[in-house]
Amino acid sequence: MDLQEELSAAVDTGALLALSDTHHARPARPLGIREAAGHLVKVYALEAPGRTVTGQDAEAGLRIAARHLESARCGARWGSPC
């Protein structure tokens, strides 16, 4: 992966790579059970050092999960067209 080609200029690549240098404890915080694309999902916040998952972050993650679950439902595995 070429970080310069694939990441936005707004991303601090040095800080991003520093997170992967060594193991960092990442606390998991339960955010409850939510609905996404007709599925009940357990939502957790996994936080990197010095970062906090906000409600807005959680909602964005849930939207991504819903799109993923919806596309999986439309696949050949489920046998139903969309």
N, C-alpha and C positions, 0 to 999 in steps of 0.2 A: 504494500500500500504506500503510495506516495502522498505523504501528508499535505504537501503543498498543493497538490492537484485536487485532492478529495475533500479537504476541509475548508470551510469559510474563513475568510481573512479575519473575522471576528473571534475565531477560536485561538486561544493562547496555547499553541502546540507544545511549548516548553512545559507549561503547567500540566497539560494533559499527559505528556510523557512521564513527568515526575510522579504522577499517580501510579504508574505501572512499574516504577523502579524497584520498589519493595512491597511487601505485604502491608496493607493498612486495614485495620479493623473497620468494618463498615456496619454500623448499627442498623438493625432492621426494626422498623416501627410499624405495627399493624394499623392499617387505615380502615379496616372493616370489610364487609362484604358488599359488593356493588353488582349492578347489572351491566353487561356489555354485550350487545348484539344477541340478546336472548339467553345469555349464559350468566350464571352467578359466578363471580370471581372473587377470590380473596386478594385484597389489595394491600401491599406492603411498600413502605418507603425504605430503600436502601441508600444510605447517605455516605458520601465520601468525606474524608477529613476536611473540616472547615466549610462544609456545605450543608444546607438544610433543604429538604424537599418541602415546597409550599403546596397549598391547596391547588393553586393554578398548575403546578407541575404534575400533581396527582391526576387532575382532570385531563391534562394533555396526554399523559400515559394511558389513561383509560380510553381516550378516543383512539389512540394508536392500537391498543389491544382490541377494541371493538372492530376496527377495520380489518385487522388480522383474522379475528374469529369469523367475521362475515365472509371474507375471501376463502377461508378454509371450508366453510359450509357450502360454498358454490363449487368446490372442486369435485373431481371424479370420485374421490373417496366417499363422498356422501350421496352421489348419484342424483343430485337434484340441480337442475339448471337455475341460473339467477336471471 
